[in-house]
């Protein structure tokens, strides 16, 4: 079955209206819709609108809070801890990165920890916020266990993603966005929507056995074996443990697996170390020299981190976003829920 294509400018207001009807303010709903559609436009469909139904269910159960009391717990000129009260991820993370950028402007670096936030979408969105203003940007997220540490066949760490972005001059920013697992968790959900098998080394089933069945894959596998699981462990130590909100040990000891996350967003003032234009030229030169290297068999180009997404962005901006039938069905369900609430509100 072929994908359905829809233009971003048609999809985004619908997604915004769905979140408004779920209780978000118009401003927060607009942020949530923008971050999801941004992921789809760049080909990161695992973190796009296929998440909407899950988010709506989480709002209904209270796992996500549409009207959070987001507050700064502690702050210095360079660092801050923000308690997010189960806010939808972008709603808390966009202003947190803005705060990190402002701190970096004032003192050279901004390092902001978020606690008790929920799914934040594609983390490159936030690191690129910094890069687009001439800063180096970092974004890291940690959640309850969903990935087997190297040598284990049960989930013990989270596949904590990290995104790092730096600006170029004539070139687009270099934008690395990667999970510490072989494949991001959302790609398992996307495989279900598409009705395709998982990669050979993506996941384990509930019994700890390797599987390519998207319906059975529930435990992610670390990228690079001990390297991926080691990074995931360290990211937990830098985020969850620092905000006194451990997410791994309570679950490993038999407690409830919450949907909360803890996160880091940071901005670094490049101009503190070097003239910003000189730095951007260095990035351009580095990209140019790497692309000039002899290509391996079967490769037409040597792509930089973020470049495939930029190419997809150009294509999908012109041709529309392809939605697998499984994702389209979820949006139809969201539309029905959206319409039902609209009718109910009118009757009152």
Secondary structure, 3 states (H helix, E strand, C coil): CCCEEECHHHHHHHHHHHHHHCCCCHHHHHHHHHHHHHHHHCCCHHHCHHHHHHHHHHHHHCCCECCCCCEEEEECCCEEEEECCCECHHHHHHHHHHHHHHHHHHHCEEEEEEEEECCCCCCHHHHHHHHCCCEEEEEEEEECCCEECCCCCCEEECCCCEEEEECCCCCCCEEEEECCECCCHHHHHHHHHHCCCCCCCCEECCCCCEECCCCCCCEEEECCCHHHHHHHHHHHHHCCCCCCCCCCHHHHCCCCCCCCEEEEEEEEEHHHCCCHHHHHHHHHHHHHHHHCCCCCCCCCCCCCCCHHHHHHHHHHHHHCEEECHHHHHHHHHHHHHHHHHHHHHHHC
